[in-house]
Amino acid sequence: MKFHDPRVLSLLNASAVTAGYIILFFFSSWILYPASLEGFAMYGMLFVTGGLLFAGTYFFFRYTVDKFIYSRIRLIYKSIYSIKTQKTDRKGIRSNRNILDNVEQEVTDWGEEKQKEIERLKQLEEYRKDFIGNVSHELKTPLFNVQGYVSTLLEGGLDDPSINKEYLRRTEVSVERLIKIVEDLGEIAQLESGQMYLNKVRFDIVAVTHEVVEMLEMKAHEKEIQVLINQPDKTMWVHADRDKIRQVLTNIIDNSIRYGLDQNGRTKISFFDMDENILVEVTDNGIGIDQDDLPRVFERFYRTPRGREVSGKGKGLGLAIVKHIIEAHQQTINVRSTVGVGTTFGFTLRKA
């Protein structure tokens, strides 16, 4: 029995009032008119008046509870329900007999949901602060370089043939870096907003990988890193945007070379048939990534402390773009790594 049900509450109150009336009736009759207790007329009157009192009390309590208490509880329930579901089904709410049970559950769920939302907003605020700080840092370096070179040229360096062309060249490099940062940010913004169009075609992912490896051959040769392609037994056809996936492979393989061992380094690309998808894995024996840094490697501008020590050229945007491109294909990308052992990036593509 649910004692907060309005019908139960009204029944209990009506029963208590009627019982009190009957006790008072017998007590007063016994004191004032003891002879009346022996007649049937007195019991008939008690039955009628008691029944009327019970009915009147029951409906009075029902009306009071519904009018002044449950109507306000329903309003609270309706507000919470509407916020959670964006619906305003008043009829459904009014007809609910277990309104207090629902309100209690809704308030509990709503409170937990809002607490999670608060935690998420706190994380987003921290991410926003980090993002602004990282953007400022990445833009500040090339801007200061440009300012320094231009100031030197304006102060007389322009007439000095030993430095004028070199400083102009360095200025051009810094400007190109700024342009690349802005372009990458624009690309990420398009990917996040879903405005980037994907030109999906059928192509051989292994063949595209060979193209990327050939393009990065000189960089790998400079660091004496061997790039190996684990050639599958059959052609690996996928359905995706060829240029975007080429960009994904370029960013991942370039990272494996950049943070690989300067000598005896190795990067291996493997392909696996996963029924509906093709899994591509890029494994290296480089410096590795600390476990605390792994959850953040796909964040914009985020670079691990070890990564900054090894190379100061990265912008921290490549892996963010990679993640958005793969997710735009409705596929997944993951990373696993051990410090001092190496790192493996793996992503899936829809099989053609």
VOVO-780732 format. One line per field, with one value per residue (C-alpha): residue in one letter; chain; x, y, z. Coordinates in Angstrom, 1 decimal. Layout:
% VOVO-780732
residu = [a  ...]
chaine = [A  ...]
east = [X  ...]
north = [Y  ...]
up = [Z  ...]
END
This chain:
% VOVO-780732
residu = [m  k  f  h  d  p  r  v  l  s  l  l  n  a  s  a  v  t  a  g  y  i  i  l  f  f  f  s  s  w  i  l  y  p  a  s  l  e  g  f  a  m  y  g  m  l  f  v  t  g  g  l  l  f  a  g  t  y  f  f  f  r  y  t  v  d  k  f  i  y  s  r  i  r  l  i  y  k  s  i  y  s  i  k  t  q  k  t  d  r  k  g  i  r  s  n  r  n  i  l  d  n  v  e  q  e  v  t  d  w  g  e  e  k  q  k  e  i  e  r  l  k  q  l  e  e  y  r  k  d  f  i  g  n  v  s  h  e  l  k  t  p  l  f  n  v  q  g  y  v  s  t  l  l  e  g  g  l  d  d  p  s  i  n  k  e  y  l  r  r  t  e  v  s  v  e  r  l  i  k  i  v  e  d  l  g  e  i  a  q  l  e  s  g  q  m  y  l  n  k  v  r  f  d  i  v  a  v  t  h  e  v  v  e  m  l  e  m  k  a  h  e  k  e  i  q  v  l  i  n  q  p  d  k  t  m  w  v  h  a  d  r  d  k  i  r  q  v  l  t  n  i  i  d  n  s  i  r  y  g  l  d  q  n  g  r  t  k  i  s  f  f  d  m  d  e  n  i  l  v  e  v  t  d  n  g  i  g  i  d  q  d  d  l  p  r  v  f  e  r  f  y  r  t  p  r  g  r  e  v  s  g  k  g  k  g  l  g  l  a  i  v  k  h  i  i  e  a  h  q  q  t  i  n  v  r  s  t  v  g  v  g  t  t  f  g  f  t  l  r  k  a]
chaine = [A  A  A  A  A  A  A  A  A  A  A  A  A  A  A  A  A  A  A  A  A  A  A  A  A  A  A  A  A  A  A  A  A  A  A  A  A  A  A  A  A  A  A  A  A  A  A  A  A  A  A  A  A  A  A  A  A  A  A  A  A  A  A  A  A  A  A  A  A  A  A  A  A  A  A  A  A  A  A  A  A  A  A  A  A  A  A  A  A  A  A  A  A  A  A  A  A  A  A  A  A  A  A  A  A  A  A  A  A  A  A  A  A  A  A  A  A  A  A  A  A  A  A  A  A  A  A  A  A  A  A  A  A  A  A  A  A  A  A  A  A  A  A  A  A  A  A  A  A  A  A  A  A  A  A  A  A  A  A  A  A  A  A  A  A  A  A  A  A  A  A  A  A  A  A  A  A  A  A  A  A  A  A  A  A  A  A  A  A  A  A  A  A  A  A  A  A  A  A  A  A  A  A  A  A  A  A  A  A  A  A  A  A  A  A  A  A  A  A  A  A  A  A  A  A  A  A  A  A  A  A  A  A  A  A  A  A  A  A  A  A  A  A  A  A  A  A  A  A  A  A  A  A  A  A  A  A  A  A  A  A  A  A  A  A  A  A  A  A  A  A  A  A  A  A  A  A  A  A  A  A  A  A  A  A  A  A  A  A  A  A  A  A  A  A  A  A  A  A  A  A  A  A  A  A  A  A  A  A  A  A  A  A  A  A  A  A  A  A  A  A  A  A  A  A  A  A  A  A  A  A  A  A  A  A  A  A  A  A  A  A  A  A  A  A  A  A  A  A  A  A  A]
east = [0.0  1.4  0.5  1.2  -1.5  -4.3  -7.0  -5.2  -4.6  -8.2  -9.4  -7.2  -8.2  -11.9  -11.6  -9.9  -12.5  -15.4  -13.9  -13.4  -17.0  -18.3  -16.3  -17.4  -21.1  -21.1  -19.2  -21.6  -24.7  -23.5  -23.1  -26.1  -28.7  -27.7  -31.1  -30.8  -28.1  -30.7  -32.7  -32.2  -33.1  -29.9  -27.7  -29.6  -28.9  -25.3  -24.9  -26.4  -24.5  -21.3  -21.6  -22.3  -19.4  -17.1  -18.1  -17.9  -14.6  -13.2  -14.2  -13.1  -9.6  -9.4  -10.4  -8.0  -5.0  -5.7  -6.4  -3.7  -0.9  -0.9  -1.6  1.6  3.5  2.2  3.5  6.9  6.7  5.5  8.3  11.0  9.4  9.2  12.8  14.0  11.8  10.8  7.2  4.1  1.6  -0.5  -3.2  -0.7  0.7  -2.7  -3.8  -0.8  -1.8  1.8  2.7  4.9  6.8  7.4  8.4  10.9  12.4  12.4  14.0  16.7  17.4  17.3  19.7  22.2  21.9  22.5  25.5  27.0  26.3  28.0  31.1  31.1  30.8  33.8  35.8  34.8  35.8  39.2  39.5  38.6  41.3  43.9  42.7  43.0  46.4  47.6  46.3  48.0  51.3  51.2  50.4  52.7  56.0  55.6  54.1  57.1  59.4  57.8  57.8  61.5  62.6  60.5  61.8  65.4  64.8  63.1  66.0  68.5  68.8  67.0  70.0  72.4  72.7  74.1  70.8  68.0  67.1  67.7  65.4  62.7  62.9  62.5  59.6  58.0  58.4  56.8  53.9  53.4  53.3  50.6  48.6  48.9  47.6  44.6  43.8  44.0  41.7  39.3  39.4  38.7  35.8  34.3  34.7  33.1  30.2  29.6  29.9  32.8  31.7  33.2  33.8  33.5  34.9  36.1  39.9  42.8  44.0  47.3  48.1  47.4  49.6  52.5  52.0  52.3  55.3  57.1  56.3  57.8  60.8  63.3  62.3  62.5  65.9  67.2  66.4  67.4  63.9  62.7  59.1  57.6  54.2  52.8  51.5  48.2  47.4  44.5  43.5  42.0  39.2  37.6  34.8  35.9  37.2  40.5  42.2  41.0  42.3  45.5  45.8  45.1  47.8  50.3  49.7  50.0  53.0  54.7  54.3  55.7  58.8  59.1  59.0  60.7  64.3  66.9  68.7  67.3  63.8  61.0  57.4  55.2  51.8  49.5  46.0  43.4  40.1  37.4  34.3  32.5  35.6  39.3  41.5  44.7  47.4  50.6  53.1  56.5  59.2  59.6  59.6  56.0  53.3  52.7  49.4  48.3  48.7  46.9  43.4  44.4  46.5  43.6  42.9  43.6  47.1  47.8  51.4  52.9  55.9  58.1  56.9  57.9  61.3  61.9  60.4  59.4  58.0  54.6  51.4  49.3  46.6  47.4  45.9  42.8  42.2  42.8  40.2  37.6  38.1  37.7  34.6  33.2  33.4  31.4  34.4  36.7  40.3  42.3  45.8  47.8  51.4  54.1  56.9  60.2  58.6  56.5  53.0  50.3  47.5  44.6  41.6  38.8  37.3  34.2  35.0  33.9]
north = [0.0  3.4  5.8  8.9  7.9  10.5  7.9  6.0  9.2  10.3  6.8  6.7  10.2  9.5  6.2  8.0  10.8  8.3  6.1  9.1  10.1  6.6  6.5  9.9  9.0  5.9  7.7  10.6  8.4  6.2  9.2  11.3  8.7  5.2  3.9  4.9  2.3  -0.5  0.7  -0.1  3.5  4.8  2.4  3.2  6.9  6.1  4.1  6.9  9.8  7.8  6.9  10.5  11.7  9.1  10.0  13.7  13.5  11.2  13.6  16.7  15.3  14.1  17.6  19.3  17.1  17.3  21.0  22.4  19.8  17.4  20.2  21.9  18.6  17.9  21.4  20.5  17.1  18.7  21.2  18.6  16.2  18.9  20.0  16.4  15.3  18.6  17.4  18.9  16.0  17.5  14.8  12.0  13.8  14.4  10.9  9.5  7.9  7.4  11.0  11.2  8.1  9.6  13.0  11.4  9.4  12.3  14.6  12.0  11.3  15.0  15.8  13.2  14.3  18.0  16.9  15.1  18.2  20.4  18.1  18.1  21.9  22.1  19.9  22.0  25.1  23.6  22.5  26.0  27.6  25.1  25.6  29.4  29.1  26.7  28.8  31.9  30.0  28.5  31.9  33.9  32.3  32.9  36.3  37.4  36.0  38.0  41.1  40.7  40.1  43.0  45.4  44.4  45.0  48.4  49.5  49.2  45.5  45.8  47.5  44.8  42.1  39.7  39.4  41.0  37.9  35.5  37.5  37.8  34.0  33.4  35.8  33.8  30.6  32.1  33.5  30.0  28.5  31.0  30.2  26.5  26.9  28.9  26.4  23.5  25.2  26.0  22.3  21.2  23.6  22.3  18.7  19.4  21.2  18.5  20.9  19.2  17.1  13.6  12.4  8.7  6.4  2.8  2.5  0.3  1.4  -0.4  1.4  4.8  3.8  3.1  6.6  8.2  6.1  7.1  10.8  10.5  8.4  11.2  12.2  8.6  8.2  11.3  9.7  6.2  4.9  1.9  2.1  -1.3  -2.2  -5.6  -6.5  -8.4  -11.4  -9.7  -6.2  -4.2  -2.2  0.5  3.0  6.4  9.8  9.0  12.4  12.6  9.1  10.0  12.9  10.6  8.2  11.1  12.6  9.3  8.0  11.4  11.4  7.9  9.1  12.4  10.7  7.5  6.5  8.4  5.1  1.6  3.1  1.1  1.9  -0.9  -0.5  -3.5  -4.3  -6.6  -7.8  -7.3  -8.6  -5.3  -3.1  -2.9  -2.2  -0.2  -0.1  2.0  0.7  2.2  1.6  5.2  7.1  6.1  8.0  8.2  6.6  9.9  11.6  9.0  10.3  13.7  12.9  13.8  17.2  20.3  21.8  19.2  17.8  15.5  16.8  14.1  15.1  18.7  17.6  15.5  17.9  21.5  21.6  20.1  22.2  19.6  19.7  16.7  14.0  16.2  16.4  12.7  11.9  14.2  12.7  9.1  10.0  11.9  8.5  7.0  4.9  4.6  5.4  4.3  4.4  2.2  2.9  2.1  4.5  3.4  0.6  2.3  3.4  1.9  3.9  1.9  3.1  1.3  2.0  0.6  -2.3  -1.7]
up = [0.0  -1.0  1.8  -0.4  -2.9  -2.7  -2.5  0.3  2.2  1.9  3.0  6.0  7.1  6.5  8.5  11.4  11.6  11.3  14.0  16.3  15.7  16.5  19.7  20.7  19.9  22.1  24.9  24.9  24.6  27.5  29.7  28.7  27.4  28.5  27.7  24.1  23.5  23.9  20.8  17.2  16.1  17.6  15.7  12.4  13.0  13.8  10.6  8.4  10.1  10.2  6.5  5.5  7.6  6.1  2.5  3.2  4.9  2.1  -0.7  1.3  1.7  -1.9  -3.1  -0.7  -1.6  -5.3  -5.3  -3.0  -2.8  -5.8  -8.3  -7.3  -7.3  -10.8  -11.8  -10.6  -12.3  -15.5  -15.5  -14.9  -17.4  -20.0  -19.6  -19.9  -22.8  -24.4  -24.2  -22.6  -22.4  -19.6  -19.9  -19.3  -16.3  -14.7  -15.1  -13.4  -10.0  -8.8  -9.2  -6.0  -7.1  -10.5  -9.1  -6.7  -9.6  -12.0  -9.5  -8.7  -12.4  -13.2  -10.4  -11.5  -15.1  -14.2  -12.0  -15.0  -17.2  -14.6  -14.7  -18.5  -18.6  -16.1  -18.4  -21.5  -19.6  -18.9  -22.5  -23.6  -21.5  -22.8  -26.3  -26.1  -24.5  -27.1  -30.0  -28.5  -28.2  -31.7  -33.3  -31.2  -32.3  -36.1  -35.5  -33.3  -35.9  -38.7  -36.5  -35.7  -39.3  -40.7  -37.9  -38.7  -42.4  -41.8  -39.6  -42.3  -43.0  -46.3  -47.7  -46.4  -49.1  -46.6  -44.6  -46.6  -48.8  -45.9  -43.6  -46.3  -46.8  -43.0  -43.0  -45.8  -43.9  -40.7  -42.8  -44.4  -41.0  -39.9  -43.1  -42.4  -38.8  -40.0  -42.8  -40.4  -37.9  -40.7  -41.8  -38.2  -37.9  -41.1  -40.0  -36.6  -38.1  -40.6  -43.5  -45.2  -48.2  -48.5  -52.0  -51.3  -54.0  -54.3  -54.1  -52.9  -49.5  -49.9  -53.1  -51.4  -48.5  -51.0  -52.4  -48.9  -48.0  -51.3  -50.5  -47.0  -48.1  -47.9  -44.4  -43.3  -45.0  -43.1  -39.7  -40.9  -40.2  -42.2  -43.3  -44.1  -45.6  -44.6  -48.1  -47.8  -49.9  -51.6  -52.7  -49.9  -51.4  -49.3  -49.8  -48.6  -49.6  -51.2  -50.6  -47.0  -46.2  -47.9  -45.5  -42.5  -43.6  -44.2  -40.7  -38.9  -40.8  -40.6  -36.8  -36.6  -38.5  -36.6  -33.1  -34.2  -33.3  -35.2  -36.0  -36.2  -36.3  -37.8  -38.9  -40.1  -41.8  -41.6  -43.0  -41.6  -43.0  -40.3  -42.1  -43.0  -42.4  -43.1  -40.2  -40.9  -38.2  -38.2  -35.6  -34.7  -32.2  -31.2  -27.9  -27.1  -25.3  -21.5  -20.4  -18.9  -22.3  -24.4  -23.8  -25.1  -28.2  -30.5  -28.9  -30.9  -30.2  -27.6  -27.7  -25.1  -23.1  -24.6  -28.1  -27.5  -26.4  -29.5  -32.1  -31.9  -35.4  -34.8  -34.3  -32.5  -35.2  -37.3  -35.1  -34.4  -38.1  -38.5  -35.8  -37.3  -40.8  -39.6  -37.5  -40.6  -42.3  -39.3  -38.4  -35.3  -34.6  -31.5  -30.1  -27.8  -26.7  -24.2  -23.3  -24.8  -26.8  -29.4  -30.5  -32.7  -34.3  -35.8  -37.8  -39.7  -43.1  -44.7  -47.1  -50.7]
END
